[in-house]
Amino acid sequence: MGYSQFLNMVPEFYLVCILLVVFFMDFFFSRKSGRDHEVFGGVVIGLMLVLPVRIAFLSEPSEAFGGMYVASQAANVMKVILSFGTVIVLIMAEPWLKNEAQKHRGEFYLLMLSTLLGMFIMVSSGSFLLFFLGLETASVPMACLVAFDKFKKKSAEAAAKYILVATFSSGVMLYGISFVYAATGTLYFDDVANAIFGTNPLYEGVTPLTILGLVFFFSGLAFKLSLVPFHFWTADTYEGAPTPVTGYLSVCSKGAAAFAAMVILTKAFAPLVEYWEYMLYVLIVLSITIANLFAIRQSELKRFMAFSSISQAGYIMLAVIGASQTGMASLMYYVLVYVVANMAVFTVISTVEQNNGGTTAMSSYDGLYQTNPKLAFLMTLALFSLAGIPPFAGMFSKFFVFMAAAQQGSFWAYFVVFIALVNTVVSLYYYLLIVKAMYINKTETPLPAFKTDGNTRFALALCTLGIALFGLCSCIYEWLFAASAM
């Protein structure tokens, strides 16, 4: 086992090269020259645009370090989706970096790419050890991103809460992994499953210790996914973090954690499916229902989107119930659609925030259509997609996860799908509250008309195009379904 093993990690190798380029560019570029920083941002975004294209042309699955690293076709597709989401975040963050964080632009890029590297490792892990290393590689830079507005009280408070919860959840997860290792004698997903199945004569198969390990491990992972009742950090962290970071945390971080959860549950814990399925039923119903009810009460838009993301996490986990090729394809498709719809919303929030004295109160959107009709219209399209209204892509993403969950075939699976369908109506109501504010609510002092910059328009164009096309181009889902079979 030599260093040549690293050459099998093509996406991670390319991302490390981008990190080195960013590091040296930040070191040599003047921090006082706005022009240099424009070139800097253009180079970083250009390099990142090449990354998903490079990953998409990886035709053969790869493996390294005896199966500790496994890059399946599905994992490579997920990396393309995560890279695409990161590119959108980098583009929509440019105006904020230029106005408020220009001197720290290089640090922002480094932290963002380091987090993405951790997510890449998570989705390609074939062992609990590599998964945990990837999780921490993603979590530590994310805490720094949450605290990026370090002179703002809410940002510091959000980072403190995120770090405390991340530390606690990592401890709980490690506790569960230690139980799994004690019960099976291995940390490799396939070997854990074989030991639990009882094919290894040295181990007893399903024992209370393996069940306890499953419970503790998934409890730690549920904190990362912000599933109820592990969600208490979410609203405060989303509100205090810079808006581009909040958008990144809500889509890419959640997508990587959901994909890894499905891989681990269907591989390592496949013999315990009768246990974790019922655990998922409870968490999904609680997450979707409680988050929707709390979202209705919010008057601050980033907190509103926090509860929306908790609900969306519940919908994503519906795909895991089926534990099938359809479930994997539905999960990746849902994350892809969620990236474009949610980032469209956060791009509008960031733009309005920068032109409204830094406030993100929902009342700021009263009468927005009168002064900024294009922004209001694009915001409406994104909200309708999140709510699952046809013909937007969000409707198809919800349909596919419902279909994947219903294929499980049990009464409880149908019951959970029914509850999710009812909650879709509730979510439509609270998304329409924002639409009502923009189009119907009257105010004497609406937000003045303002002109958006090129980066914002480009980000919104990408997101809107995705919202419109991802639901109409059936080849996208077929591509994801074919990749899920590998």
C-alpha positions in Angstrom: 0.0 0.0 0.0 1.9 3.0 -1.3 1.3 6.7 -2.0 0.0 5.8 -5.4 -3.3 5.0 -3.7 -4.0 8.7 -3.5 -4.1 8.8 -7.3 -7.4 6.9 -7.2 -8.9 9.8 -5.3 -9.2 12.0 -8.4 -11.9 14.5 -7.2 -10.2 15.0 -3.8 -6.8 15.3 -5.6 -8.2 18.0 -7.9 -9.8 19.8 -5.0 -6.6 19.9 -3.0 -4.8 21.4 -6.1 -7.5 24.1 -6.1 -6.9 24.7 -2.4 -3.1 25.1 -3.0 -3.7 27.6 -5.9 -6.1 29.6 -3.7 -3.6 29.6 -0.8 -0.7 30.9 -2.9 -2.9 33.5 -4.8 -4.1 34.8 -1.4 -0.5 35.0 -0.2 0.8 37.0 -3.2 -2.2 39.2 -4.1 -2.4 42.6 -2.5 -5.2 42.8 0.0 -5.7 46.5 -0.8 -6.4 46.1 -4.6 -10.0 45.6 -5.5 -9.0 44.6 -9.0 -6.7 41.9 -7.8 -9.5 40.5 -5.7 -11.9 40.5 -8.7 -9.3 38.4 -10.6 -8.9 36.2 -7.5 -12.6 35.5 -7.3 -12.8 34.8 -11.0 -10.0 32.3 -10.9 -11.5 30.4 -8.0 -14.9 30.3 -9.5 -13.4 29.2 -12.9 -11.5 26.4 -11.3 -14.6 25.3 -9.4 -16.6 25.2 -12.6 -14.2 22.7 -14.1 -14.5 20.4 -11.0 -18.0 19.0 -11.6 -17.2 18.5 -15.3 -14.0 16.6 -14.4 -15.9 14.4 -11.9 -18.7 13.7 -14.4 -16.2 12.0 -16.8 -15.0 9.5 -14.2 -16.4 6.3 -15.9 -15.0 3.7 -13.6 -15.5 3.4 -9.8 -12.3 3.6 -7.8 -11.1 2.3 -4.5 -8.1 3.0 -2.2 -6.6 1.8 1.1 -8.2 -1.6 1.1 -11.7 -0.4 0.6 -11.5 2.5 3.2 -12.1 4.9 0.3 -14.8 3.8 -2.3 -15.8 6.1 -5.1 -18.9 4.5 -6.7 -20.7 6.1 -9.6 -23.4 7.3 -7.2 -20.7 9.0 -5.0 -19.2 10.7 -8.0 -22.6 12.0 -9.0 -23.2 13.3 -5.5 -19.8 15.1 -5.7 -21.0 16.8 -8.9 -24.1 18.0 -7.1 -22.1 19.3 -4.1 -19.6 21.0 -6.4 -22.5 22.6 -8.4 -24.0 23.9 -5.1 -20.7 25.3 -3.9 -20.1 27.1 -7.2 -23.5 28.8 -6.8 -22.6 29.8 -3.2 -19.3 31.3 -4.3 -21.0 33.3 -7.1 -23.8 34.7 -4.9 -21.2 35.5 -2.1 -19.2 37.8 -4.3 -21.2 41.0 -3.6 -21.0 40.3 0.1 -17.3 39.6 0.0 -16.7 42.8 -2.0 -18.7 45.0 0.4 -18.0 43.5 3.8 -15.3 40.9 3.8 -12.9 41.8 0.9 -9.8 41.6 3.1 -10.7 38.0 4.1 -11.8 36.8 0.7 -9.0 34.2 0.6 -9.8 32.8 4.0 -13.5 32.4 2.9 -12.5 30.5 -0.2 -10.1 28.2 1.7 -12.6 27.4 4.4 -15.4 26.8 1.8 -13.2 24.4 -0.2 -11.9 22.7 2.9 -15.5 22.0 3.9 -16.2 20.6 0.5 -13.2 18.3 0.7 -14.5 16.9 3.9 -17.9 16.3 2.3 -16.2 14.5 -0.6 -14.5 12.2 1.8 -17.8 11.5 3.6 -19.6 10.4 0.6 -16.8 8.1 -0.6 -16.0 6.5 2.8 -16.1 2.8 3.1 -15.2 2.7 6.7 -16.5 4.4 9.9 -13.0 5.8 10.5 -12.7 7.6 7.1 -16.3 8.8 7.4 -15.6 10.4 10.8 -12.4 12.1 9.5 -14.4 13.5 6.6 -17.2 14.7 8.9 -14.7 16.6 11.1 -12.9 18.0 8.1 -16.2 19.4 6.9 -17.4 20.5 10.4 -14.4 22.5 11.7 -14.1 24.9 8.7 -17.9 25.2 8.7 -17.7 26.5 12.3 -15.2 29.1 11.2 -17.5 30.1 8.3 -20.4 30.5 10.7 -18.2 32.9 12.8 -17.0 34.8 9.8 -18.7 38.0 10.8 -16.7 37.8 14.1 -17.5 41.4 15.2 -21.3 40.7 15.1 -22.8 39.3 18.2 -25.2 37.0 16.5 -22.5 35.5 14.4 -20.3 34.7 17.4 -23.3 33.3 19.3 -24.2 31.1 16.3 -20.7 29.8 16.0 -20.5 29.0 19.7 -23.8 27.0 19.5 -22.7 25.2 16.3 -19.3 24.2 17.8 -20.9 23.0 21.1 -23.5 20.9 19.2 -21.0 19.6 16.7 -18.7 18.6 19.5 -21.5 16.8 21.4 -22.8 15.1 18.3 -19.3 13.9 17.3 -18.9 12.5 20.8 -22.2 10.6 20.6 -21.3 9.3 17.2 -17.9 8.1 18.3 -19.5 6.4 21.2 -21.8 4.5 18.8 -18.9 3.6 16.5 -17.0 2.2 19.5 -19.9 -0.1 20.2 -20.1 -1.2 16.6 -16.3 -2.0 16.7 -16.7 -3.9 20.0 -19.5 -5.9 18.6 -18.0 -6.7 15.1 -14.3 -6.2 15.4 -14.1 -4.0 12.3 -14.9 -0.5 11.0 -15.4 -1.4 7.3 -19.0 -1.1 6.3 -19.1 -4.4 4.4 -17.3 -6.3 7.1 -19.7 -4.8 9.8 -22.7 -6.1 7.8 -21.1 -9.5 7.4 -20.4 -9.8 11.2 -24.0 -8.7 12.1 -25.4 -11.2 9.5 -23.5 -13.9 11.4 -21.3 -15.0 8.5 -18.2 -14.4 10.7 -18.1 -17.3 13.3 -16.2 -15.1 15.8 -19.2 -12.8 16.3 -22.8 -13.4 17.5 -24.7 -11.5 14.8 -27.4 -9.1 16.0 -26.7 -8.2 19.7 -27.9 -5.4 22.0 -24.4 -3.9 21.6 -24.8 -3.5 17.8 -28.3 -2.1 18.2 -27.0 0.4 20.8 -24.2 1.3 18.4 -26.7 2.0 15.6 -28.8 4.2 17.9 -25.9 6.3 19.1 -24.3 6.6 15.7 -27.5 7.7 14.0 -28.3 10.1 16.9 -24.9 11.8 16.2 -25.6 12.0 12.5 -29.2 13.3 13.1 -27.6 16.4 14.7 -25.8 17.1 11.4 -29.0 16.6 9.5 -30.9 18.7 12.0 -33.7 16.2 12.4 -36.2 16.7 15.2 -35.5 16.4 18.2 -31.8 17.1 17.3 -32.5 20.4 15.7 -32.3 23.0 18.4 -29.1 24.6 17.1 -30.4 25.2 13.6 -32.5 28.4 13.8 -29.9 30.3 15.9 -27.0 29.2 13.7 -28.8 30.0 10.5 -29.8 33.4 11.7 -26.4 34.4 13.0 -24.2 33.1 10.2 -23.5 35.2 7.1 -26.3 34.6 4.6 -24.1 32.9 1.9 -22.8 30.5 4.7 -26.3 29.8 5.8 -27.3 28.9 2.2 -24.2 26.6 2.0 -25.0 25.0 5.4 -28.6 24.4 4.4 -28.0 22.6 1.1 -24.5 21.1 0.6 -23.9 20.1 4.2 -27.3 18.5 4.5 -27.0 16.8 1.1 -23.7 15.2 2.0 -24.9 14.0 5.4 -28.1 12.5 3.9 -26.2 10.6 1.2 -23.7 9.2 3.7 -26.6 8.2 6.1 -28.2 6.2 3.3 -25.0 4.5 2.3 -24.1 3.5 5.9 -27.6 2.4 6.8 -28.0 0.3 3.7 -24.5 -1.2 3.8 -23.1 -1.4 7.4 -26.5 -1.6 9.1 -28.4 -3.6 6.5 -29.0 -6.5 8.9 -30.6 -4.1 11.3 -33.1 -2.7 8.8 -36.1 -3.6 11.0 -34.8 -1.4 13.7 -33.6 1.7 11.9 -36.7 1.8 9.6 -39.0 2.4 12.6 -36.5 4.9 14.0 -36.7 6.8 10.7 -40.5 6.7 10.6 -40.6 8.6 14.0 -37.9 11.1 13.1 -39.4 11.9 9.7 -42.9 12.5 11.0 -41.6 14.6 13.9 -39.2 16.6 11.6 -41.7 17.5 8.9 -44.6 18.2 11.3 -42.9 20.2 14.0 -40.7 22.2 11.6 -43.7 23.2 9.5 -45.7 24.3 12.6 -42.8 26.4 13.9 -42.1 27.9 10.5 -45.5 29.5 10.5 -44.6 31.5 13.6 -41.4 33.0 12.3 -41.0 36.7 11.4 -37.3 36.5 10.6 -36.6 35.1 7.2 -33.4 33.2 8.0 -35.0 31.5 11.0 -38.0 30.8 8.7 -35.7 29.0 6.2 -34.0 27.1 9.1 -37.3 25.4 10.0 -38.0 25.0 6.3 -34.6 23.1 6.0 -35.5 20.9 8.9 -38.7 19.9 7.2 -36.8 19.4 3.9 -34.4 17.1 5.7 -37.4 15.0 6.8 -38.5 14.7 3.1 -35.0 13.7 2.0 -34.9 10.9 4.6 -38.1 9.5 3.0 -35.8 8.2 0.2 -33.8 6.2 2.7 -36.8 4.1 3.8 -37.0 2.2 0.6 -33.3 1.3 0.8 -33.3 0.7 -3.0 -31.9 1.9 -6.3 -35.0 4.1 -6.6 -34.4 5.5 -3.1 -30.8 6.5 -3.9 -31.8 8.1 -7.2 -34.6 10.0 -5.5 -32.3 11.2 -2.8 -29.8 12.6 -5.2 -32.5 14.1 -7.4 -34.1 15.8 -4.3 -30.8 17.2 -3.2 -30.1 18.6 -6.7 -33.5 20.3 -6.9 -33.2 21.5 -3.3 -29.8 23.1 -4.2 -31.2 25.3 -6.9 -34.4 26.2 -5.2 -32.9 27.0 -1.8 -30.0 28.9 -3.2 -32.3 31.0 -5.3 -34.1 32.0 -2.1 -30.9 32.7 -0.2 -29.5 34.7 -3.1 -32.5 37.0 -2.9 -32.3 37.2 0.9 -28.6 38.2 0.6 -29.3 40.8 -2.0 -32.2 42.3 0.0 -30.1 42.2 3.2 -27.3 44.2 1.6 -29.7 46.8 0.3 -31.8 47.1 3.5 -29.3 47.8 6.2 -28.5 44.2 7.1 -32.0 43.2 8.2 -33.6 40.0 7.2 -37.0 40.5 8.8 -40.0 39.2 6.8 -41.6 42.6 7.0 -38.8 44.0 4.8 -40.4 42.1 1.9 -43.7 44.0 2.1 -44.4 45.5 -1.3 -41.2 44.2 -2.8 -43.0 43.5 -6.1 -43.8 47.2 -6.5 -40.1 48.3 -6.5 -38.2 45.1 -7.4 -40.6 43.0 -9.5 -38.0 40.7 -11.0 -36.5 39.7 -7.6 -40.0 39.1 -6.3 -40.9 36.9 -9.3 -37.8 34.8 -9.0 -38.3 34.4 -5.2 -41.8 33.2 -5.9 -40.7 30.6 -8.4 -38.1 29.2 -5.9 -40.7 29.1 -3.0 -43.2 27.4 -5.2 -40.6 24.8 -6.1 -39.7 24.2 -2.4 -43.5 23.8 -1.7 -43.8 21.2 -4.5 -46.2 23.0 -6.8 -46.3 21.8 -10.4 -44.8 22.2 -12.9 -41.6 23.2 -11.0 -38.9 20.7 -10.2 -39.7 20.6 -6.5 -43.0 18.8 -7.3 -41.1 16.0 -9.1 -38.5 15.7 -6.4 -41.2 15.2 -3.7 -43.1 12.7 -6.0 -39.9 10.6 -6.3 -39.2 10.4 -2.6 -42.8 9.6 -1.9 -42.6 6.8 -4.5 -39.3 5.5 -3.0 -40.8 5.4 0.5 -44.1 3.8 -0.7 -42.1 1.0 -2.4 -41.2 -0.3 1.0 -44.8 -1.7 1.1 -45.6 -1.7 4.8 -48.5 0.0 6.5 -46.2 2.3 8.4 -44.4 3.4 5.3 -47.7 4.3 3.7 -48.7 6.2 6.9 -45.5 8.2 6.9 -46.0 9.1 3.2 -49.6 10.2 4.0 -48.4 12.4 6.9 -45.7 13.9 4.5 -48.4 14.6 1.9 -50.6 16.4 4.5 -47.6 18.5 5.6 -47.0 19.5 2.0 -50.2 21.5 2.2 -49.0 23.1 5.5 -45.7 24.0 3.9 -47.5 25.6 0.9 -49.3 27.9 3.4 -46.2 29.2 5.1 -44.3 29.6 1.8 -47.2 31.7 0.6 -46.8 34.0 3.6 -43.7 35.4 1.9 -45.4 35.6 -1.5 -48.3 37.5 0.3 -45.8 39.9 1.8 -44.2 40.7 -1.6 -47.4 41.0 -3.6 -50.3 41.8 -1.3 -49.1 43.4 1.9 -49.2 47.2 1.8 -46.5 49.5 3.3 -45.8 53.2 3.2 -42.1 52.6 3.0 -41.4 49.6 0.7 -37.8 48.6 0.0 -36.4 51.1 -2.7 -35.6 49.9 -6.1 -32.0 48.8 -6.6 -29.9 47.2 -9.3 -28.4 43.8 -8.7 -24.8 43.1 -9.8 -23.7 40.6 -12.4 -22.8 37.9 -9.9 -26.2 37.9 -8.3 -27.9 37.8 -11.7 -25.8 34.9 -12.8 -26.5 32.9 -9.6 -30.2 33.6 -10.0 -30.2 32.6 -13.6 -28.5 29.3 -12.8 -31.0 28.5 -10.0 -34.0 29.6 -12.0 -32.9 27.5 -15.0 -32.5 24.5 -12.7 -35.9 25.0 -11.2 -37.5 25.1 -14.6 -35.5 22.4 -16.4 -34.7 19.7 -13.8 -38.4 18.8 -13.6 -38.9 18.7 -17.3 -35.8 16.9 -18.5 -36.5 13.3 -17.6 -32.9 12.4 -18.7 -31.6 13.8 -15.5 -33.5 11.4 -13.3 -32.7 8.6 -15.6 -29.0 9.5 -15.4 -29.2 9.5 -11.6 -31.1 6.2 -11.6 -28.4 4.5 -13.8 -25.7 5.9 -11.5 -27.4 4.5 -8.4 -27.1 0.9 -9.8 -23.3 1.0 -9.7 
